[in-house]
């Protein structure tokens, strides 16, 4: 079987966002809902094990249904994660099915430690639309250096199981994206992870640039940047000059001003996914008349204006940038000749 590789650049920003409200008074039909704020791993740059300053727990089925019922008929897509490992929520698959049964495209991101036979079967039972599976090394040593508490062999086995079962069932969904965080200590494995992704039969490989979150102290961030950022400039969001760290794309326009906020696991609604501790939450779906009323209300409008005007303290230290990832799409075709895409080159054949 020949494999065509197609490399594209991931860019969010306002190119794909409407900057004028639609008939519902909103700008987007995509939503982010946090399944849980708990995790089984202790990744060094993640706020969950180290910096989360809010009560943690799973979103209840009651809260999830309330949110989905409010947006069903309008919503096209939900990203069903924020912080935490979604598969830990005991109602996770029921929640996914509840949303997909109502015509909503559901995407999830997982650390890939819960892809056993039972979980994989439930992935297809729930009609999950898209899944991001994380594998941050082509070897045990590199993967487990960042994914502390994860087992490389178990993760690889789980991703293979998911991809193989998808082929056996002849299903187009879920779309499987393999995500690889590029660090200084694993960038030499990029060719290896590309070959692994191809052998696994995933739909896409994301070579993701590391983000140094706002929850990390500035002095510590500098040390981390010097030690962990990859040498290859292509996979860096930042430039490091002496003791200063700068985003490459300072002019990136924040699309969160036109998003619908994030519903945290306890029902709080906050401005964006970078508000890890929910310090800027401005409403709660249980206390403020439901999610739809919040979306239509003055508090949401005020939150958007504050983001646009950089009035949130969070915005002033934000590490958001469009410069986020290199995506390699895989097209498996027994008839086609293989195409190797030169890194950084524009892709003219295939689709994104």
JONOR-V10954 format. One record per backbone hydrogen bond with DSSP energy under -0.5 kcal/mol. CO is the residue of the C=O (numbers start at 1). NH is the residue of the N-H. If there is no record, write none. Layout:
co: {CO & CO}
nh: {NH & NH}
//
This chain:
co: {2 & 3 & 3 & 4 & 6 & 8 & 10 & 10 & 12 & 12 & 14 & 22 & 26 & 27 & 29 & 29 & 31 & 32 & 33 & 35 & 38 & 43 & 46 & 47 & 47 & 57 & 60 & 61 & 62 & 63 & 64 & 65 & 66 & 67 & 68 & 71 & 71 & 76 & 77 & 78 & 78 & 79 & 79 & 84 & 85 & 86 & 89 & 91 & 92 & 93 & 94 & 95 & 96 & 97 & 99 & 99 & 100 & 105 & 105 & 106 & 106 & 107 & 108 & 109 & 110 & 116 & 117 & 118 & 119 & 120 & 121 & 122 & 123 & 124 & 129 & 130 & 131 & 131 & 132 & 132 & 133 & 139 & 140 & 141 & 142 & 143 & 143 & 146 & 146 & 147 & 148 & 150 & 151 & 152 & 153 & 154 & 155 & 156 & 157 & 158 & 159 & 160 & 161 & 162 & 163 & 164 & 165 & 166 & 166 & 167 & 175 & 175 & 176 & 176 & 176 & 177 & 177 & 178 & 179 & 180 & 181 & 182 & 183 & 183 & 186 & 187 & 189 & 190 & 191 & 192 & 193 & 194 & 195 & 196 & 197 & 197 & 203 & 204 & 205 & 205 & 206 & 206 & 207 & 208 & 211 & 213 & 217 & 218 & 219 & 220 & 221 & 222 & 223 & 224 & 224 & 225 & 228 & 232 & 233 & 235 & 237 & 239 & 239 & 240 & 241 & 244 & 246 & 248 & 249 & 254 & 255 & 256 & 261 & 262 & 262 & 263 & 264 & 267 & 268 & 268 & 269 & 269 & 270 & 272 & 274 & 275 & 278 & 283 & 284 & 284 & 285 & 290 & 291 & 292 & 293 & 294 & 294 & 297 & 298 & 299 & 300 & 301 & 302 & 303 & 304 & 305 & 306 & 306 & 307 & 312 & 312 & 313 & 314 & 315 & 322 & 324 & 325 & 325 & 326 & 327 & 327 & 328 & 329 & 330 & 331 & 331 & 333 & 339 & 339 & 340 & 342 & 346}
nh: {333 & 5 & 339 & 331 & 329 & 327 & 324 & 325 & 15 & 16 & 17 & 25 & 22 & 18 & 76 & 77 & 79 & 263 & 35 & 59 & 85 & 46 & 50 & 51 & 52 & 37 & 64 & 65 & 66 & 67 & 68 & 69 & 70 & 71 & 72 & 74 & 75 & 105 & 31 & 80 & 107 & 33 & 81 & 86 & 88 & 89 & 92 & 95 & 96 & 97 & 98 & 99 & 100 & 101 & 102 & 104 & 103 & 78 & 107 & 129 & 130 & 80 & 132 & 86 & 134 & 120 & 121 & 122 & 123 & 124 & 125 & 126 & 128 & 127 & 175 & 108 & 133 & 177 & 110 & 134 & 179 & 143 & 144 & 145 & 146 & 146 & 147 & 44 & 148 & 150 & 42 & 152 & 155 & 156 & 157 & 158 & 159 & 160 & 161 & 162 & 163 & 164 & 165 & 166 & 167 & 168 & 169 & 170 & 171 & 170 & 131 & 177 & 178 & 203 & 204 & 133 & 179 & 206 & 135 & 208 & 183 & 210 & 186 & 187 & 189 & 190 & 193 & 194 & 195 & 196 & 197 & 198 & 199 & 200 & 201 & 202 & 330 & 178 & 207 & 328 & 180 & 208 & 326 & 182 & 213 & 216 & 221 & 222 & 223 & 224 & 225 & 226 & 227 & 228 & 229 & 229 & 184 & 235 & 236 & 210 & 248 & 241 & 246 & 242 & 244 & 241 & 239 & 250 & 252 & 257 & 258 & 259 & 32 & 264 & 270 & 34 & 267 & 285 & 264 & 270 & 282 & 283 & 262 & 275 & 276 & 278 & 281 & 269 & 287 & 288 & 290 & 294 & 295 & 296 & 297 & 297 & 300 & 301 & 302 & 303 & 304 & 305 & 306 & 307 & 308 & 309 & 311 & 312 & 310 & 315 & 316 & 317 & 317 & 318 & 324 & 209 & 10 & 327 & 207 & 8 & 329 & 205 & 6 & 332 & 4 & 333 & 2 & 5 & 341 & 342 & 345 & 348}
//
